[in-house]
Amino acid sequence: MSISLVSNAYLDENSAKIRAKAVPWEGYQRAGLITQEELALIKKVDRQPRAKTESLLLSDGQSYAALYLRLLKTLQRVDTQQCILVLIADALADHDERIQLFTRATRTDSELPYEPLLRLLETQDDFVQLKAIQILTVLLSSESAPLHVQQLQPFINALAAFVASSSLHKRDVAVQCLEAVLPRPECRKAMWTNLLLISGLVDILRHNPGPQMSYQVGFCIWLLTFEQEVAEQINVKYDIIPLLIDIAQAAIKEKVIRVIVATFRNLVSKAPSANLPAMLVAQLLPFAKNLSTRKWSDEDIVEDVQYLRDELNANFESLTTYDEYSSELTSGHLSWTPVHDSDIFWKENATKLNNEDYGQLKALIRLLKESSDPTILAVAAHDIGQYVKHYERGKIVLTELGGKTRVMELMSHQNSDVRYQALLSVQRLVSHPWAAV
């Protein structure tokens, strides 16, 4: 992987300034921090024209790779660390074959090349942190063997902090680094367990990023969904499906739609039962039908859209009315679909909320307690009232599960529709006879 694939204006501008700065190499030699031989080597490349340093790296690249890493391990001044990091990045620029010069350093020192770079992630200097993570990304993504946890964990923790940062250049660099390392299965598995990292990526998408950042974060999520566990859980944990649909519907760039449609294909092919209900509720089927009528320059989009249409159609055609309701409840996105107001539906299906240890009733109560969306709260309060109306033990069960208290609290909600639906449900809770006592 070329170091230029993780590029950023902040890094480029500061690197140019750092190349021109003097470093007190002789002082380090007098203090015994570097040897006379190391001083002679570093002076040959310090603030020298690119052509000269390229010639030295061509003839003695292994010595310089080892030197830079040893200096990074030994010297603590921030300005010196900045200089060494720039020298390493310059050595790697447009020369992927030199990556092995740095990774081979472990043969003479087991801490090299990674330990000095990983330690720099804990410094307070933004440039040092970002330049170190840029170089780490190049080295780690080029390793042929699976990466070790001790290499990955501090690297992932730093990426998570950068993704969640308010600093635009930190976020930009972090997302580019993720794009480079997520093709590796061990990286996907390790990063999925980092809640700050995943929630940070989702949060970027929620705040209307530009087309390029939407594509890059979408690309990261697409790579993550190649893992079975991610495909099964990402929508349940992060409500990603409606968010991605919104982004795709608003997208101007074809590549944004392409990566989102590819993500949906992964979710459906790997975990259909976990994702198809949420996709149907979020109206992905009509959107997929709309996409299939457009002209695309990329054949992959055509194939993926057709796959989604076929899978969603097959699932939709086999749905009963109660399946539709269950899909809506599972997704957590309740809205005023016809089933909610159908007395016949509730007469036939109210007791089904008791199945599997009252699983769906508990899901309704959970929405009442956790959702902040007025429509979801109003619909859930309404459904609780219908359950109590059509199931004679409903009042007892609801009280035992803590639903009654929450519905009563919602009578003072700021939204008038929530208050009204909560009031109707409380009236049924209070007036319904204790038939089962």
C-alpha positions as CSV (number, residue, x, y, z in Angstrom):
1,M,0.0,0.0,0.0
2,S,1.4,3.4,-0.9
3,I,1.6,6.1,1.8
4,S,0.0,8.5,-0.6
5,L,-3.3,6.6,-0.2
6,V,-3.6,8.2,3.2
7,S,-3.2,11.8,2.3
8,N,-4.3,15.0,4.0
9,A,-3.6,18.7,3.5
10,Y,-2.8,19.3,7.2
11,L,-0.1,16.5,7.1
12,D,1.3,17.8,3.7
13,E,1.6,21.4,4.8
14,N,3.2,20.6,8.1
15,S,5.6,18.1,6.6
16,A,6.9,20.8,4.2
17,K,7.6,23.1,7.2
18,I,9.3,20.3,9.2
19,R,11.6,19.4,6.3
20,A,13.1,22.9,6.5
21,K,13.7,22.9,10.3
22,A,17.1,22.3,11.9
23,V,17.5,19.4,14.3
24,P,20.3,19.4,16.9
25,W,21.8,16.1,15.8
26,E,25.3,17.0,17.1
27,G,23.9,17.8,20.5
28,Y,22.3,14.4,20.6
29,Q,25.7,12.8,19.8
30,R,27.5,14.8,22.5
31,A,24.8,13.8,25.0
32,G,25.4,10.1,24.1
33,L,21.9,9.6,22.7
34,I,23.2,8.7,19.2
35,T,26.6,7.4,18.0
36,Q,29.1,9.0,15.8
37,E,28.2,6.6,13.0
38,E,24.5,7.4,13.3
39,L,25.2,11.1,13.3
40,A,27.2,10.7,10.0
41,L,24.3,8.8,8.4
42,I,21.6,11.2,9.5
43,K,23.6,14.3,8.4
44,K,23.7,12.9,4.9
45,V,19.9,13.1,4.5
46,D,19.0,15.9,6.9
47,R,17.5,18.8,4.9
48,Q,19.0,17.4,1.7
49,P,17.4,17.5,-1.9
50,R,15.1,14.7,-2.7
51,A,17.4,13.3,-5.4
52,K,20.3,13.0,-3.0
53,T,18.2,11.1,-0.3
54,E,16.7,8.9,-3.0
55,S,20.2,7.9,-4.1
56,L,21.3,7.1,-0.5
57,L,18.1,5.0,0.1
58,L,18.7,3.2,-3.1
59,S,22.2,2.2,-2.1
60,D,21.7,1.8,1.7
61,G,18.0,1.7,2.3
62,Q,18.1,-1.0,5.0
63,S,20.6,1.0,7.1
64,Y,18.5,4.1,6.9
65,A,15.2,2.2,7.8
66,A,16.9,0.7,10.9
67,L,18.4,4.1,11.8
68,Y,15.1,6.0,11.6
69,L,13.4,3.4,13.8
70,R,16.2,3.4,16.4
71,L,16.1,7.2,16.5
72,L,12.4,7.2,17.0
73,K,12.8,4.7,19.8
74,T,15.5,6.8,21.5
75,L,14.7,10.5,21.0
76,Q,11.9,12.1,22.9
77,R,11.7,15.7,21.7
78,V,8.6,16.4,19.7
79,D,10.3,18.4,16.9
80,T,12.8,15.6,16.4
81,Q,10.1,13.0,16.4
82,Q,8.3,15.0,13.7
83,C,11.4,15.2,11.6
84,I,12.0,11.4,11.8
85,L,8.4,10.6,10.9
86,V,8.7,12.8,7.9
87,L,11.9,11.1,6.8
88,I,10.2,7.7,7.1
89,A,7.2,8.8,5.2
90,D,9.4,10.4,2.5
91,A,11.3,7.1,2.2
92,L,8.1,5.2,1.7
93,A,6.5,7.7,-0.7
94,D,6.0,6.1,-4.2
95,H,8.3,3.2,-3.1
96,D,6.2,0.3,-1.8
97,E,9.2,-2.0,-2.1
98,R,10.8,-0.2,0.8
99,I,8.0,-1.2,3.2
100,Q,9.9,-4.5,3.9
101,L,13.0,-2.5,4.8
102,F,11.1,-1.3,7.9
103,T,9.2,-4.5,8.7
104,R,12.5,-6.5,8.5
105,A,13.9,-4.4,11.4
106,T,12.2,-6.9,13.8
107,R,15.0,-9.3,13.0
108,T,17.5,-7.3,15.0
109,D,15.1,-5.7,17.5
110,S,11.8,-7.4,18.4
111,E,10.3,-4.0,19.3
112,L,10.8,-2.7,15.8
113,P,9.1,-1.4,13.7
114,Y,5.9,-1.1,15.7
115,E,6.6,-0.3,19.3
116,P,8.1,3.2,18.8
117,L,5.3,4.2,16.4
118,L,2.5,2.9,18.7
119,R,4.0,4.8,21.6
120,L,3.8,8.0,19.6
121,L,0.0,7.6,19.3
122,E,-0.2,8.6,23.0
123,T,1.6,11.9,22.6
124,Q,-0.2,15.2,22.7
125,D,1.1,16.5,19.4
126,D,-1.5,16.2,16.6
127,F,1.1,16.0,13.8
128,V,3.1,13.2,15.5
129,Q,0.0,11.2,16.2
130,L,-1.4,11.5,12.7
131,K,2.0,10.9,10.9
132,A,2.6,7.9,13.1
133,I,-0.8,6.4,12.4
134,Q,-0.3,7.1,8.7
135,I,2.9,5.1,8.7
136,L,1.5,2.4,10.9
137,T,-1.4,1.9,8.4
138,V,1.1,1.4,5.5
139,L,3.2,-1.1,7.5
140,L,0.3,-3.0,9.0
141,S,-1.8,-3.3,5.9
142,S,1.3,-4.7,4.1
143,E,2.0,-7.5,6.5
144,S,1.6,-11.0,5.0
145,A,0.9,-12.8,8.3
146,P,-2.2,-12.1,10.5
147,L,-1.6,-9.1,12.9
148,H,-1.2,-9.6,16.6
149,V,-3.5,-8.1,19.2
150,Q,-0.7,-6.1,20.8
151,Q,-0.1,-4.4,17.5
152,L,-3.8,-3.8,16.7
153,Q,-5.3,-2.7,20.0
154,P,-3.5,0.7,20.5
155,F,-3.8,1.3,16.8
156,I,-7.5,0.7,16.9
157,N,-8.0,2.7,20.0
158,A,-6.2,5.7,18.4
159,L,-8.4,5.4,15.3
160,A,-11.5,5.3,17.4
161,A,-10.5,8.5,19.2
162,F,-9.7,10.2,15.9
163,V,-13.0,9.1,14.3
164,A,-15.0,10.4,17.3
165,S,-12.9,13.7,17.4
166,S,-14.3,17.1,16.4
167,S,-11.1,17.7,14.5
168,L,-11.8,17.3,10.7
169,H,-8.2,16.3,9.8
170,K,-8.2,13.6,12.5
171,R,-11.4,12.2,11.2
172,D,-10.3,12.4,7.6
173,V,-7.0,10.6,8.3
174,A,-8.7,8.0,10.5
175,V,-11.3,7.1,7.9
176,Q,-8.6,6.7,5.2
177,C,-6.6,4.4,7.5
178,L,-9.7,2.3,8.1
179,E,-10.3,1.9,4.4
180,A,-6.8,0.6,4.1
181,V,-6.8,-2.0,6.9
182,L,-10.4,-3.2,7.0
183,P,-9.9,-5.6,4.0
184,R,-8.0,-7.7,6.6
185,P,-10.4,-10.1,8.5
186,E,-8.5,-9.8,11.8
187,C,-8.9,-6.0,11.6
188,R,-12.6,-6.2,10.9
189,K,-13.2,-8.5,13.9
190,A,-11.1,-6.4,16.3
191,M,-12.7,-3.1,15.1
192,W,-16.2,-4.4,15.4
193,T,-15.7,-4.8,19.2
194,N,-14.7,-1.2,19.6
195,L,-18.0,0.7,20.3
196,L,-16.4,4.1,20.1
197,L,-15.1,3.4,16.6
198,I,-18.3,2.0,15.2
199,S,-20.6,4.6,16.8
200,G,-18.2,7.3,15.6
201,L,-18.5,6.1,12.0
202,V,-22.3,6.0,12.2
203,D,-22.3,9.5,13.8
204,I,-20.3,10.9,10.9
205,L,-23.1,9.6,8.6
206,R,-25.8,11.1,10.7
207,H,-24.3,14.6,10.4
208,N,-24.7,15.0,6.6
209,P,-21.0,14.7,5.5
210,G,-20.1,15.5,1.9
211,P,-20.2,13.0,-0.9
212,Q,-16.6,11.9,-0.5
213,M,-16.8,11.3,3.2
214,S,-20.2,9.5,2.8
215,Y,-18.5,7.2,0.3
216,Q,-15.5,6.6,2.5
217,V,-17.5,5.8,5.6
218,G,-19.9,3.7,3.5
219,F,-16.9,1.8,2.2
220,C,-15.7,1.1,5.7
221,I,-19.2,-0.2,6.7
222,W,-19.4,-2.3,3.5
223,L,-16.1,-4.0,4.4
224,L,-17.2,-4.6,8.0
225,T,-20.4,-6.4,6.8
226,F,-18.3,-9.2,5.3
227,E,-18.2,-10.5,8.9
228,Q,-21.2,-12.6,9.8
229,E,-21.5,-11.2,13.3
230,V,-21.5,-7.6,11.9
231,A,-24.1,-8.4,9.3
232,E,-26.3,-9.9,12.0
233,Q,-26.0,-7.2,14.6
234,I,-25.1,-3.8,13.0
235,N,-28.7,-2.8,12.3
236,V,-30.0,-3.9,15.7
237,K,-27.2,-2.0,17.5
238,Y,-26.9,1.1,15.2
239,D,-30.2,1.4,13.2
240,I,-28.0,1.6,10.1
241,I,-30.5,0.5,7.4
242,P,-32.8,3.6,7.4
243,L,-29.8,5.9,7.7
244,L,-28.1,4.3,4.7
245,I,-31.4,4.5,2.7
246,D,-31.7,8.2,3.5
247,I,-28.1,8.8,2.3
248,A,-28.6,6.8,-0.9
249,Q,-31.8,8.6,-1.7
250,A,-30.1,12.0,-1.3
251,A,-26.9,11.0,-3.0
252,I,-25.7,12.7,-6.2
253,K,-22.6,10.6,-6.7
254,E,-23.0,7.1,-8.2
255,K,-20.2,5.7,-6.0
256,V,-22.1,6.6,-2.8
257,I,-25.2,4.6,-4.0
258,R,-22.9,1.8,-5.3
259,V,-21.3,1.2,-1.9
260,I,-24.6,1.4,0.0
261,V,-26.3,-1.0,-2.3
262,A,-23.3,-3.4,-2.0
263,T,-23.6,-3.1,1.8
264,F,-27.3,-4.0,1.7
265,R,-26.5,-7.0,-0.5
266,N,-24.0,-8.2,2.2
267,L,-26.6,-7.7,4.9
268,V,-29.3,-9.7,3.0
269,S,-27.0,-12.5,1.8
270,K,-25.3,-13.1,5.2
271,A,-28.2,-12.3,7.7
272,P,-31.6,-12.2,5.9
273,S,-33.8,-12.8,8.9
274,A,-32.0,-10.0,10.9
275,N,-32.2,-7.4,8.1
276,L,-35.0,-8.0,5.6
277,P,-37.8,-7.0,8.0
278,A,-36.1,-3.7,8.8
279,M,-35.5,-3.1,5.1
280,L,-39.1,-3.6,4.2
281,V,-40.3,-1.3,7.0
282,A,-37.8,1.3,5.9
283,Q,-39.2,1.1,2.3
284,L,-36.1,-0.2,0.6
285,L,-38.2,-2.2,-1.8
286,P,-39.8,0.8,-3.6
287,F,-36.4,2.5,-3.6
288,A,-34.8,-0.6,-5.1
289,K,-37.4,-0.7,-7.8
290,N,-36.7,3.0,-8.5
291,L,-33.0,2.3,-8.7
292,S,-33.5,-0.5,-11.2
293,T,-35.1,2.0,-13.7
294,R,-32.0,4.2,-13.7
295,K,-29.0,4.1,-16.0
296,W,-25.7,3.1,-14.3
297,S,-22.1,3.2,-15.5
298,D,-21.2,0.4,-13.1
299,E,-22.6,-3.0,-13.8
300,D,-22.1,-4.1,-10.2
301,I,-24.9,-1.7,-9.2
302,V,-27.3,-3.3,-11.7
303,E,-26.6,-6.8,-10.4
304,D,-26.8,-5.8,-6.7
305,V,-30.0,-3.8,-7.2
306,Q,-31.6,-6.7,-9.0
307,Y,-30.6,-9.1,-6.2
308,L,-32.1,-6.8,-3.6
309,R,-35.3,-6.4,-5.5
310,D,-35.7,-10.2,-5.9
311,E,-35.0,-10.9,-2.2
312,L,-37.2,-8.1,-0.9
313,N,-40.0,-9.1,-3.3
314,A,-39.9,-12.7,-2.3
315,N,-40.0,-11.7,1.4
316,F,-42.7,-9.2,0.9
317,E,-45.0,-11.6,-1.0
318,S,-44.8,-14.2,1.8
319,L,-45.7,-11.8,4.6
320,T,-49.0,-12.1,6.5
321,T,-50.5,-9.0,8.1
322,Y,-49.0,-10.1,11.4
323,D,-45.6,-10.6,9.8
324,E,-45.8,-7.0,8.6
325,Y,-46.5,-5.9,12.1
326,S,-43.7,-8.1,13.5
327,S,-41.3,-6.6,11.0
328,E,-42.2,-3.1,12.0
329,L,-41.9,-3.9,15.6
330,T,-38.5,-5.7,15.2
331,S,-37.2,-2.7,13.2
332,G,-38.2,-0.3,16.0
333,H,-39.6,2.1,13.5
334,L,-43.3,2.2,14.3
335,S,-45.5,4.3,12.2
336,W,-49.3,4.7,11.5
337,T,-49.5,1.7,9.1
338,P,-53.1,0.3,8.6
339,V,-52.6,-2.6,11.0
340,H,-52.5,-0.4,14.1
341,D,-56.0,0.9,13.6
342,S,-57.6,-2.4,12.6
343,D,-59.9,-3.8,15.3
344,I,-60.0,-7.1,13.4
345,F,-56.2,-7.3,13.4
346,W,-56.0,-6.9,17.2
347,K,-58.9,-9.3,17.9
348,E,-57.0,-12.0,15.9
349,N,-53.4,-11.2,17.0
350,A,-53.3,-9.5,20.4
351,T,-52.3,-12.7,22.2
352,K,-49.5,-13.3,19.8
353,L,-47.6,-10.6,21.6
354,N,-47.3,-13.1,24.5
355,N,-45.4,-15.6,22.4
356,E,-41.8,-16.5,23.4
357,D,-42.1,-15.2,26.9
358,Y,-43.9,-12.0,25.9
359,G,-41.1,-11.1,23.6
360,Q,-43.0,-8.7,21.4
361,L,-44.9,-7.0,24.3
362,K,-41.5,-6.5,25.9
363,A,-40.3,-4.9,22.6
364,L,-43.2,-2.5,22.7
365,I,-42.5,-1.5,26.3
366,R,-38.9,-1.1,25.5
367,L,-39.8,1.4,22.7
368,L,-42.0,3.3,25.2
369,K,-39.1,3.6,27.6
370,E,-36.2,4.2,25.2
371,S,-37.5,6.0,22.1
372,S,-37.6,9.8,21.9
373,D,-39.5,9.9,18.6
374,P,-43.1,11.2,19.1
375,T,-44.6,9.0,16.4
376,I,-43.0,5.8,17.7
377,L,-44.2,6.7,21.3
378,A,-47.7,7.5,20.1
379,V,-48.0,4.3,18.1
380,A,-46.5,2.1,20.8
381,A,-48.9,3.7,23.4
382,H,-51.8,3.0,21.1
383,D,-50.8,-0.6,20.6
384,I,-50.5,-1.1,24.3
385,G,-54.1,0.0,24.6
386,Q,-55.2,-2.4,21.9
387,Y,-53.4,-5.2,23.6
388,V,-55.1,-4.5,26.9
389,K,-58.5,-4.2,25.2
390,H,-58.3,-7.5,23.4
391,Y,-56.5,-9.7,26.0
392,E,-58.2,-10.1,29.3
393,R,-55.1,-10.6,31.3
394,G,-53.3,-7.8,29.5
395,K,-53.6,-5.3,32.5
396,I,-51.9,-7.7,34.9
397,V,-49.1,-8.7,32.4
398,L,-48.5,-5.1,31.5
399,T,-48.3,-4.0,35.1
400,E,-45.8,-6.8,36.0
401,L,-43.6,-5.9,33.0
402,G,-43.5,-2.2,34.0
403,G,-45.5,-0.9,31.0
404,K,-48.3,0.6,32.9
405,T,-46.1,3.1,34.8
406,R,-44.4,4.2,31.6
407,V,-47.7,4.8,29.8
408,M,-49.0,6.9,32.7
409,E,-45.8,9.0,32.5
410,L,-46.4,9.7,28.8
411,M,-49.7,11.4,29.7
412,S,-47.6,14.5,30.5
413,H,-45.4,14.2,27.3
414,Q,-44.8,17.5,25.4
415,N,-46.3,16.0,22.2
416,S,-50.1,16.2,22.0
417,D,-50.5,13.0,20.0
418,V,-48.4,11.0,22.5
419,R,-50.4,12.5,25.4
420,Y,-53.7,11.5,23.7
421,Q,-52.7,7.9,22.9
422,A,-51.3,7.5,26.4
423,L,-54.5,8.8,27.9
424,L,-56.6,6.3,25.9
425,S,-54.4,3.4,26.9
426,V,-54.5,4.5,30.6
427,Q,-58.3,4.6,30.4
428,R,-58.3,1.0,29.2
429,L,-55.8,0.0,31.8
430,V,-57.9,1.6,34.6
431,S,-61.3,0.5,33.3
432,H,-60.5,-2.9,32.0
433,P,-61.9,-5.6,34.4
434,W,-59.5,-7.8,36.3
435,A,-61.0,-10.8,34.5
436,A,-58.2,-13.2,35.4
437,V,-58.1,-12.5,39.1
